[in-house]
Amino acid sequence: MKPVVGRLHAQGLDAPRFGTASDVVSHLGCVQSQLHDMALWAVGRRTDGLTFAELQGSFARGEFLRTHVLRPTWHFVDPGDVHWWLALTAPRIRRLMRAIDRDLGLTDERLDRCAEVVVASLAGRATRTRAELGADLAAAGLDHTGQSLAHVVMHAEIDALIVNGPPRGKQHTYRLLEPRPMTRTHDELLADAARRYARGHGPVRDKDLAWWTSLTLTDARRAIELADLTPLDVDGVPHWRLDDPVEAEVPRVMLLSSFDEYVSYAREPADYSVFAGAVKDVMRGSGLLMLDGRLAGTWTRTVSARAVDVVVEAAGLDGATQRSVEAEAALRAVPRPRGESDDRHVTGVLRPQSEAGEPGSWHGGQNAVTGPSLPADRWGSALPC
């Protein structure tokens, strides 16, 4: 999370420049997406004004996919990439899951039997929720609920059998993933992974690649060598790049989604040097407040028919920074379809954090923002409701 020359542009955060959501996902390699709507926002702010409805439609049509492919957690991934990514990462992810699988009684034989039922349930282009798959498994004498069911379904994803289908209301569904033969060697997959990560994330360290992909550090270093990335010294620390770094001015304030790819690097204690809260609370569904490219606080947003309430929690913000935060909140917080006006007000509330991470008590007053309608072609006007 330390600003590094070339990362902001590589991430697509210096200025929106992608025409489609799939362009963003392909460029970044994968996009962490366990919080589906926040992840759509992370994709959308890198595009030239796509609305939330347009992003939802793109996902529902399968123009980009959502599955467990790295670390393991959900990621958006390009349909043309999902098979080779899984060919590389699945063996390592299975090893990382083995201890919990054993505690849950999920043997290889049991998982194979469950996979057969799941595949049969999704035949004929069917889509099923996780609960529905659980009922199908139970009907076949394979009763799994809770974490056990989650792992059964996750293994089917890692085995490149299924991916998320279009949402059904607020429920995620699953559908079959069409098989595709894998002809690349392991070394070719390693090189591809290093190139894709460096292309979408700028100069990176070997441990960044290892953390992002779930590869061992040894494999990450080999991947960098095979990819023929160019070494780059950053404050005495070895980094590697694919493209020449493009300098970009780091904004004073950025409100990013939780798990945005901007923070998808191996983290160090120094990354939290200006964050006054508790580190364990950083990645719990709140958005991330970045000041001068560093994590400085968190934020949440509540949308109603009449207003959008943005609450930012941070410590020691001077007046100018408060105004910058409020302006960013107004720019990023108003959801509406492209081409339509919106009369909702944006109300910004700034709460200072104590060193223990507890929010303070001052808010409102001169810190409240009630904004005029924003230009309808801005991504800020299309955040998920």
Secondary structure, 3 states (H helix, E strand, C coil): CCCCCCHHHHCCCCCCCECCHHHHHHHHCCEECCCHHHHHHHHHCCECCCCHHHHHHHHHCCCCEEEEEECCEEEEECCCCHHHHHHHHHHHHHHHHHHHHHHCCCCHHHHHHHHHHHHHHCCCCCCEEHHHHHHHHHHCCCCCCHHHHHHHHHHHHHCCCEEEEEEECCEEEEEECCCCCCCCCHHHHHHHHHHHHHHHHCCECHHHHHHHHCCCHHHHHHHHHHHCCEEEEECCEEEEECCCCCCCCCCCEEEECCCCHHHCCCCCHHHHCCCCCCHHHCCCCCEEEEECCEEEEEEEEEECCCEEEEEEEECCCCHHHHHHHHHHHHHHHCCCCCCCCCCCEEEEEEEEECCCCCECCCCCHHHCCCCCCCCCCCHHHHCCC
